[in-house]
Amino acid sequence: MQTLEAAQRWARTWAKAWPLKDADAIVELQAEDGDHWASMFRLLHGSNALRAYLVECFAEETKPAETWFSEPLVDGSSASVEYWVIMFINDKPMTISGCTVLSFDDSGLVTTARDYSHVKDGYHQRPGSPLSI
């Protein structure tokens, strides 16, 4: 699978699966022994660790998240995808903006995902393209 196609699939899946809390759809994109860095200090090794992390995070959300994922920027077998998400913890909005740097294997599965994000309480619109709640 071409890197651009794999990265676009990754972005589309996250954008649709996050509001649905569909951890399985996201985990299907990860190589079984792939690494996901939830932050620079939290390594999740393997698909089971990623699934457990997603289930834990999604359990905190009380309303469907509002998501936006950019068109990937691709170089070789790597890509980066910007995202902007409004999630609701105890029905209170929290904004996450960030970028995930991805590496893919030949079949299009994620071998490494490094997530760099900023979280801020409240609803904050993405610059240049407001979200609607």
Residue pairs with C-beta under 8 A, 6 or more apart in sequence:
1 104
1 106
1 107
1 108
3 74
3 76
3 77
3 78
3 79
3 104
4 72
4 74
4 79
5 108
6 79
6 104
6 108
6 109
6 110
7 72
7 74
7 79
7 81
7 102
7 104
8 71
8 72
9 29
9 108
10 29
10 72
10 79
10 81
10 102
10 110
11 69
11 70
11 71
11 72
11 81
11 83
12 69
13 25
13 26
13 28
13 29
14 26
14 67
14 69
14 83
15 67
15 68
15 69
16 22
16 25
17 23
17 25
17 26
18 26
18 65
18 67
18 85
18 87
19 64
19 65
19 66
19 67
20 64
21 58
21 61
23 51
23 54
23 55
23 58
24 51
26 50
26 54
27 47
27 50
27 51
27 54
29 109
29 110
30 36
30 47
30 50
30 109
30 110
30 113
31 47
31 105
31 109
31 110
31 111
32 46
32 47
33 45
33 46
33 47
34 46
34 47
34 50
34 109
34 110
34 111
34 112
34 113
35 43
35 44
35 45
35 111
35 112
35 113
36 43
36 44
36 49
36 50
36 53
36 110
36 112
36 113
36 115
37 43
37 44
37 112
37 113
37 114
37 115
38 44
38 53
38 115
39 115
39 117
40 114
40 116
44 50
44 53
60 89
61 87
61 88
61 89
62 88
62 89
62 90
62 91
63 88
63 91
64 88
65 85
65 86
65 87
65 88
66 85
66 86
66 87
66 131
66 132
66 133
67 83
67 84
67 85
68 83
68 84
68 85
68 126
68 129
68 131
69 81
69 82
69 83
70 81
70 82
70 83
72 79
72 80
72 81
72 102
73 79
73 80
73 81
77 103
77 104
77 105
78 101
78 102
78 103
78 104
79 101
79 102
79 104
80 99
80 100
80 101
80 102
81 99
81 100
81 102
82 97
82 98
82 99
83 96
83 97
83 98
83 99
83 100
84 95
84 96
84 97
84 126
84 131
85 95
85 96
85 97
86 93
86 94
86 95
86 96
86 123
86 124
86 131
86 133
87 93
87 94
87 96
88 94
92 121
93 121
93 122
93 123
93 133
94 119
94 120
94 121
94 122
95 119
95 120
95 121
95 122
95 123
95 124
96 117
96 118
96 119
97 117
97 118
97 124
97 126
98 115
98 116
98 117
98 118
99 115
99 116
99 117
100 113
100 114
100 115
100 116
101 112
101 113
101 114
101 116
102 110
102 112
102 113
102 114
103 110
103 111
103 112
103 113
104 110
104 111
105 111
123 133
125 131
